[in-house]
């Protein structure tokens, strides 16, 4: 009986000879004289900010308690007041609320989530005085995109809101699911209020 194991051993020397022959005809490795030098980039006029300048920054958020809160209740802000209201930084903000912003006029807060598909907003607990919320009406056949909550922050207040969105669940693709919890409190002993979105 013949053995077939001798065939690979006969082929191995032929393959090595071909490999050595190919190496003799290969291009030599590049030297410093054959490698092109890196040319500095040329400036293009109008292609962006000048060298040494910084790009314009987005308006920064002010701390929530940056300005003192009034001791006496004030009227609800007008649309013109909200249009020029500064953005304020919440005490804590979770990743679910990353696209949301808070604005402050006197003791009034407007918490707005313009990019969230909002299905409902609920006031779960706390004082109802001055509370209002809106859901941006849908355009064409789209789902409602955006919603906001407005309320005053006064010493002794406690409030909890829940913003819901649509998602897959037991009721199908349009199940109401919690998206953001917004909590506000200003206990009597605290120097300033706490506002958390998570």
C-alpha positions as CSV (number, residue, x, y, z in Angstrom):
1,X,0.0,0.0,0.0
2,X,1.3,3.4,-0.9
3,X,1.6,6.3,1.4
4,X,0.6,9.8,0.4
5,X,2.6,11.6,3.0
6,X,5.6,12.0,0.8
7,X,3.9,14.5,-1.6
8,X,3.9,17.5,0.8
9,X,7.6,16.9,1.5
10,X,8.5,17.0,-2.2
11,X,6.5,20.3,-2.7
12,X,8.1,22.1,0.2
13,X,11.6,22.7,-1.4
14,X,9.9,24.0,-4.6
15,X,7.9,26.5,-2.6
16,X,10.9,27.7,-0.8
17,X,12.8,28.2,-4.0
18,X,10.0,30.3,-5.5
19,X,9.8,32.4,-2.3
20,X,13.6,33.1,-2.5
21,X,13.3,34.0,-6.2
22,X,10.5,36.5,-5.5
23,X,12.4,38.2,-2.7
24,X,15.3,38.8,-5.1
25,X,13.0,40.7,-7.4
26,X,11.1,42.7,-4.7
27,X,11.5,46.4,-4.3
28,X,14.1,47.5,-1.8
29,X,12.9,48.9,1.5
30,X,12.4,52.6,1.4
31,X,15.2,54.8,2.6
32,X,15.1,58.3,4.0
33,X,15.9,59.7,0.6
34,X,13.0,57.9,-1.1
35,X,10.3,58.7,1.5
36,X,8.7,62.1,0.6
37,X,8.8,64.6,3.4
38,X,5.6,65.6,5.0
39,X,4.6,69.0,3.7
40,X,3.0,71.5,6.1
41,X,-0.7,72.1,5.5
42,X,-1.5,75.2,3.6
43,X,-4.0,77.7,5.0
44,X,-7.3,78.0,3.1
45,X,-8.9,81.4,3.4
46,X,-12.4,81.3,5.0
47,X,-12.1,77.6,6.0
48,X,-12.7,78.2,9.7
49,X,-11.5,80.2,12.6
50,X,-8.0,81.7,12.3
51,X,-5.1,80.1,14.0
52,X,-5.0,80.7,17.7
53,X,-8.7,81.7,17.9
54,X,-11.3,79.6,19.6
55,X,-14.6,78.6,18.1
56,X,-17.6,80.4,19.6
57,X,-19.1,78.7,22.6
58,X,-22.7,77.9,23.3
59,X,-24.3,80.0,26.0
60,X,-23.3,78.5,29.3
61,X,-25.7,77.4,32.0
62,X,-25.8,79.4,35.1
63,X,-26.1,77.7,38.5
64,X,-29.7,77.3,39.7
65,X,-29.2,79.6,42.7
66,X,-27.0,82.1,40.9
67,X,-29.4,84.9,41.6
68,X,-31.4,85.1,44.8
69,X,-34.9,83.8,44.8
70,X,-37.6,86.4,45.6
71,X,-39.3,86.1,49.0
72,X,-42.7,87.2,47.8
73,X,-44.5,85.3,45.0
74,X,-44.4,86.9,41.6
75,X,-46.7,86.6,38.6
76,X,-46.1,84.0,35.9
77,X,-43.5,85.2,33.4
78,X,-44.6,86.5,30.0
79,X,-43.5,84.9,26.7
80,X,-41.1,87.8,26.2
81,X,-39.5,87.1,29.6
82,X,-39.1,83.4,28.8
83,X,-37.5,84.3,25.5
84,X,-34.7,86.1,27.2
85,X,-34.4,83.7,30.2
86,X,-31.0,82.3,31.0
87,X,-30.4,78.5,31.0
88,X,-29.8,77.2,34.5
89,X,-27.9,74.1,35.6
90,X,-29.9,71.6,37.6
91,X,-28.6,70.1,40.9
92,X,-28.4,66.7,39.2
93,X,-29.2,65.5,35.7
94,X,-29.3,61.9,34.5
95,X,-28.5,60.7,31.0
96,X,-32.2,60.4,30.1
97,X,-32.6,64.2,30.5
98,X,-29.5,65.1,28.5
99,X,-31.4,66.8,25.7
100,X,-33.5,68.9,28.1
101,X,-32.9,72.4,29.3
102,X,-34.1,74.5,32.3
103,X,-34.7,78.2,32.2
104,X,-35.3,80.6,35.2
105,X,-37.2,83.9,35.5
106,X,-37.3,85.1,39.1
107,X,-38.6,82.0,41.1
108,X,-40.2,80.4,38.0
109,X,-38.7,77.4,36.2
110,X,-39.4,76.1,32.7
111,X,-38.1,72.6,32.0
112,X,-38.1,71.9,28.3
113,X,-37.3,68.7,26.4
114,X,-37.6,69.7,22.7
115,X,-36.3,66.5,21.1
116,X,-38.1,63.9,23.3
117,X,-41.2,62.2,21.9
118,X,-43.6,63.0,24.7
119,X,-46.8,61.0,25.1
120,X,-47.9,62.5,28.5
121,X,-46.8,64.6,31.4
122,X,-48.0,63.8,34.9
123,X,-47.8,65.8,38.2
124,X,-47.3,63.0,40.6
125,X,-47.3,64.9,43.8
126,X,-46.7,68.2,45.5
127,X,-48.1,71.7,45.3
128,X,-50.2,72.5,42.2
129,X,-50.1,76.3,42.5
130,X,-48.7,77.8,39.3
131,X,-48.0,74.4,37.7
132,X,-48.5,74.1,33.9
133,X,-47.3,71.7,31.3
134,X,-47.5,71.5,27.5
135,X,-46.9,68.9,24.8
136,X,-45.9,70.2,21.4
137,X,-48.6,69.2,19.0
138,X,-47.6,66.7,16.3
139,X,-47.0,67.9,12.8
140,X,-48.6,65.9,9.9
141,X,-48.5,62.2,11.0
142,X,-45.5,62.5,13.3
143,X,-45.6,61.7,17.0
144,X,-45.6,64.7,19.4
145,X,-42.0,65.9,19.7
146,X,-41.2,68.1,22.7
147,X,-42.8,69.0,26.0
148,X,-42.3,71.3,28.9
149,X,-43.2,71.8,32.6
150,X,-43.4,75.2,34.2
151,X,-43.7,75.9,38.0
152,X,-42.5,78.3,40.7
153,X,-39.8,77.3,43.2
154,X,-40.6,78.7,46.7
155,X,-39.3,77.8,50.1
156,X,-41.2,74.8,51.5
157,X,-42.2,73.4,48.0
158,X,-42.0,69.8,47.0
159,X,-43.0,68.5,43.6
160,X,-42.6,65.5,41.4
161,X,-43.4,65.3,37.6
162,X,-43.1,62.4,35.3
163,X,-42.6,62.8,31.5
164,X,-43.7,59.7,29.5
165,X,-42.7,58.6,26.0
166,X,-43.9,55.9,23.6
167,X,-42.1,52.5,23.4
168,X,-42.5,48.8,22.9
169,X,-44.4,47.1,25.7
170,X,-47.3,44.9,26.6
171,X,-49.7,47.3,24.7
172,X,-47.6,47.2,21.5
173,X,-45.3,49.8,20.0
174,X,-47.2,52.8,21.5
175,X,-47.0,51.8,25.2
176,X,-46.6,54.7,27.5
177,X,-43.2,54.4,29.2
178,X,-41.5,56.6,31.8
179,X,-38.8,58.8,30.2
180,X,-37.9,61.4,32.8
181,X,-38.7,62.1,36.5
182,X,-38.3,65.7,37.5
183,X,-38.1,66.4,41.3
184,X,-38.1,69.8,43.0
185,X,-37.8,70.6,46.7
186,X,-36.8,73.4,48.9
187,X,-36.9,72.4,52.5
188,X,-37.0,75.1,55.2
189,X,-33.4,74.5,56.4
190,X,-31.8,74.4,52.9
191,X,-30.0,77.5,51.6
192,X,-31.3,76.9,48.1
193,X,-33.7,74.5,46.2
194,X,-32.8,71.1,44.7
195,X,-33.9,70.3,41.2
196,X,-33.2,66.9,39.8
197,X,-34.0,65.3,36.4
198,X,-33.4,61.6,35.9
